Amino acid sequence: MAEAIVLDAAGQEIGGAMVFAYDGYLSNLEVYTWEDTPMAGLPAPDRLRW
């Protein structure tokens, strides 16, 4: 498993992302927000802080 924090355009933390692998293959991807409104798609790679 790998986990990252999702940032908004101002660099504020707004959620997270988790990637899971099983037997060397991607098995699950979870992207979540702490905001009241859902994210409109996946965050750009430059909006992730590992």
MIMARTOR-181592 format. One record per atom (N, C-alpha, C): residue number from 1; atom name; x, y, z. Coordinates in nm, 4 decimals. Example, Ala and Ser with C-alpha at 12.3 -4.5 7.8 and 13.67 -1.06 7.14 Angstrom:
BEGIN
{1; "N"; {1.3190; -0.5690; 0.7800}}
{1; "CA"; {1.2300; -0.4500; 0.7800}}
{1; "C"; {1.3200; -0.3300; 0.7800}}
{2; "N"; {1.2850; -0.2250; 0.7080}}
{2; "CA"; {1.3670; -0.1060; 0.7140}}
{2; "C"; {1.2900; 0.0030; 0.7870}}
REM end
This chain:
BEGIN
{1; "N"; {0.0843; -0.1171; 0.0000}}
{1; "CA"; {0.0000; 0.0000; 0.0000}}
{1; "C"; {0.0891; 0.1237; 0.0000}}
{2; "N"; {0.0457; 0.2257; -0.0713}}
{2; "CA"; {0.1103; 0.3575; -0.0704}}
{2; "C"; {0.0010; 0.4601; -0.0459}}
{3; "N"; {0.0365; 0.5652; 0.0272}}
{3; "CA"; {-0.0623; 0.6676; 0.0619}}
{3; "C"; {-0.0044; 0.8053; 0.0346}}
{4; "N"; {-0.0901; 0.8982; -0.0071}}
{4; "CA"; {-0.0480; 1.0356; -0.0341}}
{4; "C"; {-0.1556; 1.1315; 0.0138}}
{5; "N"; {-0.1153; 1.2543; 0.0400}}
{5; "CA"; {-0.2077; 1.3621; 0.0734}}
{5; "C"; {-0.2398; 1.4375; -0.0555}}
{6; "N"; {-0.3668; 1.4731; -0.0754}}
{6; "CA"; {-0.4092; 1.5495; -0.1920}}
{6; "C"; {-0.4150; 1.6968; -0.1521}}
{7; "N"; {-0.3545; 1.7818; -0.2350}}
{7; "CA"; {-0.3484; 1.9256; -0.2097}}
{7; "C"; {-0.4353; 2.0012; -0.3097}}
{8; "N"; {-0.4899; 2.1160; -0.2667}}
{8; "CA"; {-0.5623; 2.2015; -0.3609}}
{8; "C"; {-0.4632; 2.2949; -0.4300}}
{9; "N"; {-0.5123; 2.3863; -0.5122}}
{9; "CA"; {-0.4246; 2.4758; -0.5885}}
{9; "C"; {-0.3410; 2.5663; -0.4988}}
{10; "N"; {-0.3891; 2.5939; -0.3776}}
{10; "CA"; {-0.3165; 2.6792; -0.2837}}
{10; "C"; {-0.2193; 2.6007; -0.1967}}
{11; "N"; {-0.2147; 2.4686; -0.2153}}
{11; "CA"; {-0.1246; 2.3850; -0.1369}}
{11; "C"; {-0.1816; 2.3378; -0.0046}}
{12; "N"; {-0.3111; 2.3579; 0.0161}}
{12; "CA"; {-0.3766; 2.3136; 0.1390}}
{12; "C"; {-0.4206; 2.1684; 0.1249}}
{13; "N"; {-0.4103; 2.0929; 0.2335}}
{13; "CA"; {-0.4517; 1.9525; 0.2322}}
{13; "C"; {-0.6035; 1.9446; 0.2239}}
{14; "N"; {-0.6532; 1.8654; 0.1274}}
{14; "CA"; {-0.7980; 1.8516; 0.1105}}
{14; "C"; {-0.8442; 1.7065; 0.1108}}
{15; "N"; {-0.7528; 1.6122; 0.1173}}
{15; "CA"; {-0.7923; 1.4722; 0.1152}}
{15; "C"; {-0.6722; 1.3813; 0.1027}}
{16; "N"; {-0.6971; 1.2620; 0.0506}}
{16; "CA"; {-0.5894; 1.1664; 0.0388}}
{16; "C"; {-0.6122; 1.0675; -0.0740}}
{17; "N"; {-0.5101; 0.9889; -0.0992}}
{17; "CA"; {-0.5172; 0.8841; -0.2011}}
{17; "C"; {-0.4417; 0.7624; -0.1497}}
{18; "N"; {-0.4972; 0.6453; -0.1732}}
{18; "CA"; {-0.4323; 0.5199; -0.1346}}
{18; "C"; {-0.4300; 0.4268; -0.2546}}
{19; "N"; {-0.3171; 0.3629; -0.2762}}
{19; "CA"; {-0.2988; 0.2684; -0.3855}}
{19; "C"; {-0.2620; 0.1336; -0.3242}}
{20; "N"; {-0.3313; 0.0302; -0.3656}}
{20; "CA"; {-0.3076; -0.1040; -0.3153}}
{20; "C"; {-0.2645; -0.1954; -0.4298}}
{21; "N"; {-0.1740; -0.2858; -0.4005}}
{21; "CA"; {-0.1294; -0.3845; -0.4991}}
{21; "C"; {-0.1443; -0.5238; -0.4395}}
{22; "N"; {-0.1713; -0.6185; -0.5268}}
{22; "CA"; {-0.1794; -0.7584; -0.4867}}
{22; "C"; {-0.1043; -0.8403; -0.5897}}
{23; "N"; {-0.0079; -0.9155; -0.5444}}
{23; "CA"; {0.0711; -1.0018; -0.6311}}
{23; "C"; {0.1371; -0.9232; -0.7448}}
{24; "N"; {0.1773; -0.7990; -0.7150}}
{24; "CA"; {0.2475; -0.7171; -0.8131}}
{24; "C"; {0.1584; -0.6376; -0.9073}}
{25; "N"; {0.0265; -0.6447; -0.8898}}
{25; "CA"; {-0.0674; -0.5740; -0.9776}}
{25; "C"; {-0.1519; -0.4764; -0.8977}}
{26; "N"; {-0.1882; -0.3657; -0.9601}}
{26; "CA"; {-0.2787; -0.2707; -0.8972}}
{26; "C"; {-0.4101; -0.3412; -0.8662}}
{27; "N"; {-0.4523; -0.3348; -0.7406}}
{27; "CA"; {-0.5763; -0.4019; -0.7041}}
{27; "C"; {-0.6851; -0.3045; -0.6604}}
{28; "N"; {-0.6453; -0.1856; -0.6126}}
{28; "CA"; {-0.7457; -0.0902; -0.5667}}
{28; "C"; {-0.6844; 0.0490; -0.5623}}
{29; "N"; {-0.7642; 0.1483; -0.5922}}
{29; "CA"; {-0.7252; 0.2878; -0.5821}}
{29; "C"; {-0.8385; 0.3603; -0.5112}}
{30; "N"; {-0.8052; 0.4313; -0.4057}}
{30; "CA"; {-0.9062; 0.5079; -0.3325}}
{30; "C"; {-0.8608; 0.6527; -0.3233}}
{31; "N"; {-0.9466; 0.7437; -0.3665}}
{31; "CA"; {-0.9203; 0.8870; -0.3562}}
{31; "C"; {-1.0363; 0.9449; -0.2756}}
{32; "N"; {-1.0044; 1.0216; -0.1730}}
{32; "CA"; {-1.1089; 1.0757; -0.0866}}
{32; "C"; {-1.0788; 1.2208; -0.0521}}
{33; "N"; {-1.1837; 1.2910; -0.0090}}
{33; "CA"; {-1.1717; 1.4316; 0.0270}}
{33; "C"; {-1.2257; 1.4543; 0.1662}}
{34; "N"; {-1.1744; 1.5572; 0.2311}}
{34; "CA"; {-1.2255; 1.5988; 0.3616}}
{34; "C"; {-1.3220; 1.7153; 0.3447}}
{35; "N"; {-1.3433; 1.7595; 0.2216}}
{35; "CA"; {-1.4322; 1.8711; 0.1908}}
{35; "C"; {-1.5763; 1.8211; 0.1821}}
{36; "N"; {-1.6715; 1.9147; 0.1818}}
{36; "CA"; {-1.8127; 1.8784; 0.1691}}
{36; "C"; {-1.8503; 1.8407; 0.0260}}
{37; "N"; {-1.7759; 1.8940; -0.0714}}
{37; "CA"; {-1.8056; 1.8636; -0.2112}}
{37; "C"; {-1.7057; 1.7597; -0.2625}}
{38; "N"; {-1.7519; 1.6653; -0.3432}}
{38; "CA"; {-1.6614; 1.5624; -0.3959}}
{38; "C"; {-1.5631; 1.6194; -0.4975}}
{39; "N"; {-1.4520; 1.5503; -0.5169}}
{39; "CA"; {-1.3537; 1.5896; -0.6186}}
{39; "C"; {-1.4110; 1.5602; -0.7565}}
{40; "N"; {-1.3767; 1.6439; -0.8514}}
{40; "CA"; {-1.4228; 1.6255; -0.9893}}
{40; "C"; {-1.3149; 1.5511; -1.0674}}
{41; "N"; {-1.2962; 1.4245; -1.0384}}
{41; "CA"; {-1.1959; 1.3438; -1.1074}}
{41; "C"; {-1.0745; 1.3183; -1.0204}}
{42; "N"; {-0.9752; 1.2577; -1.0799}}
{42; "CA"; {-0.8531; 1.2248; -1.0076}}
{42; "C"; {-0.7625; 1.3472; -0.9963}}
{43; "N"; {-0.6895; 1.3596; -0.8858}}
{43; "CA"; {-0.5981; 1.4733; -0.8721}}
{43; "C"; {-0.4773; 1.4587; -0.9645}}
{44; "N"; {-0.4238; 1.5713; -1.0076}}
{44; "CA"; {-0.3020; 1.5711; -1.0896}}
{44; "C"; {-0.1849; 1.5255; -1.0034}}
{45; "N"; {-0.0846; 1.4611; -1.0628}}
{45; "CA"; {0.0304; 1.4135; -0.9855}}
{45; "C"; {0.1011; 1.5224; -0.9053}}
{46; "N"; {0.1006; 1.6461; -0.9564}}
{46; "CA"; {0.1671; 1.7534; -0.8806}}
{46; "C"; {0.0853; 1.8009; -0.7614}}
{47; "N"; {-0.0361; 1.7468; -0.7454}}
{47; "CA"; {-0.1189; 1.7793; -0.6293}}
{47; "C"; {-0.1122; 1.6705; -0.5220}}
{48; "N"; {-0.0186; 1.5775; -0.5364}}
{48; "CA"; {0.0013; 1.4716; -0.4375}}
{48; "C"; {0.1289; 1.4958; -0.3591}}
{49; "N"; {0.1204; 1.4779; -0.2280}}
{49; "CA"; {0.2392; 1.4878; -0.1439}}
{49; "C"; {0.2610; 1.3508; -0.0804}}
{50; "N"; {0.3690; 1.2858; -0.1174}}
{50; "CA"; {0.4016; 1.1535; -0.0665}}
{50; "C"; {0.4735; 1.1698; 0.0624}}
REM end
